[in-house]
């Protein structure tokens, strides 16, 4: 969440920054609540001082000729009144703080200065294009036609088992998805210095609040029935980032480039508000897989870390020879917790379009403040909020789609990219 001290110090900058992403911050309400909370705190402190003074009053009254019993009775009456008023003031302060915290939990992150103006994906800015889309001498099929032709994709059976927006994959198509996952994990651990981590696929409410999915986006989540309060993870970002919750990383743990984790998990999303979009195939599923990159870094490194993390995701696309473009998202199209986001969009011949395959974000200290995630600054010896980043390295299902469509042949077969063949047992093509 945003730093309440920063809002107090420069409210105009906060309001202006949030307007860049289409959010109107209720400054008048914030100012009123903050003043009420301060008044309640001042009242509590005044009453505590009054109680301390009253406790000494028995001796004064006795010295004035009042009996000990009468003096105690008078003082006890005063103390009871003060105690009641303290309880009232404390409860007022608590209730106001709860309302302030709720307001801040509903407030998105401030965008960095480099984030473009704009309110929708139409205002995103292309900053790089890599590779040239292949020119086919036949009409390219989409991934659904290709995979179904080979008996590798079965949406009908998935619909019978569960419902819409699920898939059953068979044989070499399922194996290709597994190969992509293993390849990505190997590249990120062996070349980019990430530590592989296995995490729970169920998380509690505190974890989702820490990374910003709750309270605002509960409708996008799948909540598990029962009294445990568990949710299926929408992305590995949630459990992996929560590794840092209520923790202080020592300088030796942070190292020169911070802490880097990579995790492969399924992801579960209700896709609320997306009904009718991408209903065909693997593009928008309720259950899908990602290889997720997460970094915890000192604040001075976070902007450079976003560039390197995004570059790590790009490495996968380049090694697979998949054409893509890199977009910087405008203020209105960024995720709730992000201060700056790059989207990588891969070329899909079957759609004749670029589609998102990775979203890489710098959250600055926004998540860390919710999580109480800190590092010990070696220059001061004191704990400070660290910065968090994450990105897909890559979304496995969409990478599978891209490979199927970009490597298809006229007869409907699909050539396996060279880097994946060792993971496919030497198979060179899916016929």
N, C-alpha and C positions, 0 to 999 in steps of 0.2 A: 504494500500500500504506500501511498505518498507520505512523506514526512510532515507531520502536523506542524512542526516548527517552521518548515519552509513555507507552508501556507500562511502562517501568521506573519512571517517576515516579509513576504512579497506576494500577497494575494493576487495582484494584477497579473503577474507573470504566470501564476498557476491557471487562472481563468483563461488567459490568452493561449497558453500551451494546450489546454484541453479543448478549446474551440477548434484548434487545428485538426483534431480528430472527431469533431462533431459532437462533443460532449459539453453540455452547459453545466458548469459547476455551481451549485446553489450557495453562493458566497454569503448572501444575507442570512440564510438559515445557519450556515456554519458559524458566522461571526456571532450571531445571537446565542447559539448553543455554547460556544466557547466562552462567551462572557458569563453566561449563567453558571457554567461549570466552575469558572474562576471564582465567582461570587460565593458559590457553595463551599469551595475549598477555603476561602478566606474566612467564611463564617465558622467552619469547623475548627480552624486554627484559633480563632478568637475564643470560641467556647472552651477549647482545651486549656487555653491560658486562664480563662475564668475559673475553670474547675480546679486548676492548680492553686490559684489564689484562694478559692473558697475553702480548700482543705486546711489552710493555715488560719482560718477565721475563728476556730473554736477557742484558741488561746486568747485572741483579742477580745472575744465576747466575755470570757471568764474574767479577764482583767478589768472589764467594764462593770463587773458585779453580777453578770448573768450566771445562773447556776450551770454546772457542767452538763446536766441532763438537758436543760433548755437550750444551751449553746449547741449541743450535738443535734438536737431536734431541728433547730433553725438551719444549721449547715446541711443536714441530710435533706431537708426540703429543697434547699438551693441546688444541691448536687443531683437530686432526682430530676429537677427541671432542666438542668444543664444536660444531663444524660439523654433525656428525651429529645432535646433540641439538637444534640450531637447526632443522635440516630437519624433524625429527620434530615439534617444537612448532609450527612454521609450518604443516605439513600438517594437524595436529590442529585448529589454529585455522581453517584454510581449510575443512576438512570440516564443522566445527561451524557456521561462518558460512553455508555452502551449505544446511545443514539449517534454520537459522533463517530464511534468505531464503525457502526453500520453504514454511515454515510461514506466513510473512507473505503470500506470494503466494496462498495458499489461504484467507486470512482476508478477509472482506468489510469494506466501509467501515462506520464508525460512523454510526448515524442521528442526525440533528439532534434537538434537544429537541421540536420541533414535530411530529415524526413520530408518528402514533398507535400505540398498542399493538395487537398482533394478528399472526396468523401466516398468514392467507390473504386472498384478495380479498374474502371476506365481511366482513372487518374494515376495509376501506377506507372513508374518510369523504367523503361528498358535501359540497362547500363552495359550489357554484354550479350553477345550472341556467339555461341561456339558450335562449329560443325555445320555442314550443309545438308539439309534434308535430301534424302535419296530420291533420285528421279526414277520412277518405275516405268517399265515398258508394258505394264498391265495395270488394271484398276486394283489398287491395294484393298485387301479385306481388313475389316476391323478384328480385334482380338477375339471377340465372341465367335465369329464365323471360323476363324483359324482354329481355336481351341476345341470348339464343338465338332469341327470336321475330323479332328484327330481323336475324338472321344475323350478329351482331357478336361472338359468343363461341362458341368451338368447343373444348371440353375433350377430345372424342374424338380429334380430329386431334393435339392437343398430347400426348395419351397415346401415340399412335402414334409421334410424333417423339421423345419423351423418356420420359414416364411420368406417373404421377399427380401431382397438385398443380402442374401447369403449365397455361398457357392460351394459345390463339391468339385474337387479337382482329382484327376486320376493320372496314374502312370507317369509319363515323361513330363507332362505339364506340372504335376505336383512336384516332381523331382527337380524341375527347373526352378520352381519357387524356393525349394530348400537350398539349391545350389547358390542362388542369388544371396540368400541370407548368410550362408557360410562364407561366401566370398567377401561380402561387405564387412562382416565381423573380423575376418582375417586382415583385410586392408587397414581397418581402423585401429586394430590392436598392434599389428606388426609394423605398420608404416607411420601411423599418426600418434602413437603413444597413449591410446585410450586403454583403460582397464575394463575388461568385460565384467559385467555384474548381472546376476540373476535376481529378479525382484518379484514381490507378490503381484498378482493380477487383480487382487481386491485391495482397496484402500479405504481408510476411514474418512470421516468428514473433515477432520483437522488437516489431513494431507491435501485434500482438494481445495480447502480454503487457503492453505499456504501457497499453492501455485496459482491461485486465481480463478479456478473453475467455479468455485462456490464463494458467495451465495448466488451470484448473478446468473449462472448458466446451468442450473439444476435440470432443466428440461432436456438438455443435450446428453444427460448421463443415464446409465442403467443402474438403478438402485436395487440391491438384493433384498428380497423379502426376509422378514425376521427382525429381531430386536438388536442385532449387532451394529446396525448403521453402516454396513459396507456398501461400496459401489464398485462396479467393474471399471477398470482404468480406461480413460479415453485415449491415453498415450503413455508411453514409458516415462515421459517427462515428470509425471506426478510422483510415482514411487522413487525414481532415481534422484530427483531434486530434493525430496524429503529426507534423503540420507543426511543432508546438511542441517535438518531442523534441530534447533536447540543444541547446536554444536559449535565449538570454536576450533578451527583448523590452525595448527601451529605452523610457523614458517617452513619447517622441514617438510611438512605434509603438502604444503602448497607448491613448493619448488619454484622453479623459474617461470613456469607457464601455467600454474594453477593445477587443479584437480580435474582429470578427464575420465568420464565414464561412458561406456557404450553398452547398450542393452537391446536384446531382441525380445519383443513381446507381441502378443496379440493386442489389438486395440478395439474398444467397443464404444460405438457412438449411436445415439438414437437418430441422428440426422434430422432433428426437429427443424422444420421450416424449409427442408429441401425436397419435399415430396414432389414427384414429377420430374426431378432433375437426375440425369445420369442413371436411369433405372435399368439400363442395359449393361450387363457385364460387371467388371470388377472395379470400375472407377470410384463408385460411392457405395460402400458396403457398411452394414452394421458391425461386421467383424472383419478386421483386416490386420496385417502385420507390418511392423516397422522396425528398422534398426535405428535406434535413437542415440544421438550424441548429446551429452550434457557436460558443461564445464562450470567450475567454480573458480573465480579468479579475483585477484586484488582489483580494486576499482580502477587503478591506473592502466590496467591491461584489457579492460573489457571491450573497448572499441576495436583494438587490434585482434582480440580473441574472436570477435564476430567475423572478421575477414578470414581468419584461419579456419574457423569451424565451417564456414560456408565453402571454403576451398576444399576441405576434406570431403564434403558431400559432392562437390564438382568432380573430384578425382574419380569417383565411381562412374559417373556419367561419361567422363572422357575415356576411361579405360574400357568401357563397353561400347565406345564410339557411337553414343547416342546424342544427336543434336539437341541443344537446349538453349534457352535464354535465361538471363539473370535479371530479375526485376527488383527494384526497391519499392516497397509498398508505401502508398500515401497514408496520411494520418487517419483517414476514415476507413481504411481497409485493413489496418493492423489488428492483431489480436489484442485482447483486453489488457494483458499484463506486459505487452511488449513496448519498448522504447524505440526500437528500430528493427525492421524485418526485411530480409532478402527472401524472395521466392525463386526457386529454380523450376522452370517449366520445360518439360521434355516434349520433343516433337512426336506426335502420333499421326502417322500417315492415314490410318483408318478414319480419323476425325478431321484430318487436314487442319490440324490446330496444335498449338502448344498448350499443355496442361500441367498444372502444378504437380511436382513430384517430391519437393522438399521445401520446407519453410524454416528459415534459420533466424533466430531472434536473440537480441540482447535485452535483458530485463532490468539491467542496472541493479539497484538495490531494492527494487519494488517487491520481488518475491522474498528476498532475504529479510526484509523488515517484518513481513508476515510470519516467516519461518524462524526468526531469531537465529539466522545462519550467519556466523561470523568467522573472521580470521584474526590472528594476532599480528598486528603490525610490528615488524621487528624494529622499526625506527622509534616507536613510542612504547612498545611493550604492552599496549592496550588492545583489547578486542574491538574490532570495527566490523560493520556490515560488509560482507563480500558481495560480489556481483555474480549473477547466474545467467547462463546462456544455454540454449538448446536448439537442435535442428535434426531433421530426419536425414539419415545417412545411408539408405534412402527409404521411402515407403516401398515395401517389397512388392505388394500387389501391383502398384502402378509401374514399377520397374519391369515386372513380368509382362504387363501389357505392352510397354515400350519395346521390349526385346521381341516379342511375338510379331508386332506390327512392323518394326524397322528391319527385321531379319527374315521376313517372309519371302517365299519364292513363288513363281507363277503357278506351280502345281499345288500350292497350299502348304508345302513343307516349310519348316523354319530352321535356318542355320543357327547353330549354337555359337555365340561369340567365343573367340579364342581363349579369353581369360577364364571362362566358365567350364571349359571342357574337362579340366582335371577334376572338377566337382561333379561332373556328369558321367564319370567313369569312362571318359574318352569318347562318349557319344558326340558326333559332329553335327547331327541334324535330327529334328523331330519330323517324321514323315507322316 
